[in-house]
Amino acid sequence: MTAFDTSKSAALYEEARKVMPGGNTRHTVFRVPHQVYAERGEGCRIIDIDGNSRIDAVGNFTSLIHGYGCEAIRVAAREQLEKGFCFGMATPGEVALSQLLVERLPSVEHVRYTNSGTEAVMNTIKVARAFTGRAKIAKCEGAYHGTFDVAETSQEARPENWGDIDEPKSVATAAGTPQGVLDDVIVIPFNNVEVAERILRAKGNDLAAVLVDVMPNRAGLVPASPEFLQMLRTVTQEIGALLIFDEVITFRLGYNGAQGHYGINPDLTALGKIIGGGFPIGAVAGRRDVMAVYDPSIGSPKVQHGGTFSANPMSMVAGLACMEALTPACFDHLDALGDYFQTQMQALLDELGLEAQITGLGSLRRIHLTRSELSDFRSTVLANAEGARKVVQLSRILFDEGVIIAANGLICFSTVMSFADVDEIVMAFRRALPRLE
Ligand SMILES: Cc1ncc(COP(=O)(O)O)c(C=O)c1O
């Protein structure tokens, strides 16, 4: 906070520092010189406690697909609030939301809820281990799957510790991660069919599952090649491992999720974000025979799973309202917004003569300050060391210019946005990009 900063947010942040580490409880929203506190959302905008309004092009990290104030979600949540917001009993909403998910996701027959995407991924791994009787999991280098140690492995790997591309090392993200955890995670290079296949076949007998996000944000937001996914599908079947899609973000790519887009059916899918309509949620979903490890109606289940707030009725009814409002026409609109942004931004980058590019698909795009070809995590890190620092700076300048994007350059569109809103975002880039140092 500067000596001249008399904002309410700056003052509140001083109070926060006394009771929270660094005044923060969520690294992804941390800002320097101080946090900025939201008061309310309207349409696709957030108004902070000082009355500043900004376009929200993050949507609570891609979860708010209808922005703020979707009437159907509000009504559903209000009605449930009056009836009771949590019970130690099943509620009708969980059945209705599961029916919708089973109907939309081609590979899904049964669903089970958690409170976050992190827990959903964690549970897919437990299910895969219980189903196969094997311990090891393979995941792609650089991919983010939530904040627990198995899934975090090699998410922050760097050239000095990531090892040879033919045999990527399992690198801890959190200090203190036990070596045993790392030993059970096999790291494969994203989009590298030949190397990944060789590693998977070599570890085949020990592998419970291969976990993949088909367009991993932190690893570059580069879509998986169809060949890579097809190889994963074929090899997992041959070695007796399960294929897990982490669709916590990518479910917003299409009416039938990313799996519908690629036409590949995983055995298990981790869900979260949009399926809660803005309320906390996660879900494990997949093949009936695999999900049977949870089934308490046939005796003691192989995997125990409760959770005080799992399938809480607020998330169930809000999620159902959100998903019902998410029609095929909404996806056409989201795709059109994303494509329009891409075209407008490319024209701006060319005009400014900047070494930059936009990756992503549909409503998810990411700016990189490099023109090098990006195919995976390593190419993104290597091409982008200086650029990544500048993207963080860019996100800060854009914030001052009235547009919120993620610090890594992720931009996400919601159904309440119009082409005029995209123009406003691009105009903010036009003002912000020349200010980069
Ligand atoms: C691909 C992916 N998986 C899992 C998660 C974890 O979800 P949550 O933040 O709800 O725990 C995230 C969160 O951003 C994610 O992007």
The ligand as a MOL file (V3000), in Angstrom:
LIG
                    3D

  0  0  0     0  0            999 V3000
M  V30 BEGIN CTAB
M  V30 COUNTS 16 16 0 0 0
M  V30 BEGIN ATOM
M  V30 1 C -8.1960 -28.5060 -14.2890 0
M  V30 2 C -8.4980 -28.2820 -12.8360 0
M  V30 3 N -8.6490 -29.3330 -12.0210 0
M  V30 4 C -8.9400 -29.1800 -10.7230 0
M  V30 5 C -9.0730 -27.9370 -10.1690 0
M  V30 6 C -9.3730 -27.7810 -8.7110 0
M  V30 7 O -10.6680 -27.2960 -8.5270 0
M  V30 8 P -11.0440 -26.5110 -7.1860 0
M  V30 9 O -10.3870 -25.1710 -7.2530 0
M  V30 10 O -12.5410 -26.4370 -7.1970 0
M  V30 11 O -10.5340 -27.3230 -6.0520 0
M  V30 12 C -8.9160 -26.8080 -10.9770 0
M  V30 13 C -9.0580 -25.4540 -10.4180 0
M  V30 14 O -8.7540 -24.4460 -11.0230 0
M  V30 15 C -8.6040 -26.9790 -12.3420 0
M  V30 16 O -8.4090 -25.9310 -13.1430 0
M  V30 END ATOM
M  V30 BEGIN BOND
M  V30 1 1 1 2
M  V30 2 1 2 3
M  V30 3 2 2 15
M  V30 4 2 3 4
M  V30 5 1 4 5
M  V30 6 1 5 6
M  V30 7 2 5 12
M  V30 8 1 6 7
M  V30 9 1 7 8
M  V30 10 2 8 9
M  V30 11 1 8 10
M  V30 12 1 8 11
M  V30 13 1 12 13
M  V30 14 1 12 15
M  V30 15 2 13 14
M  V30 16 1 15 16
M  V30 END BOND
M  V30 END CTAB
M  END
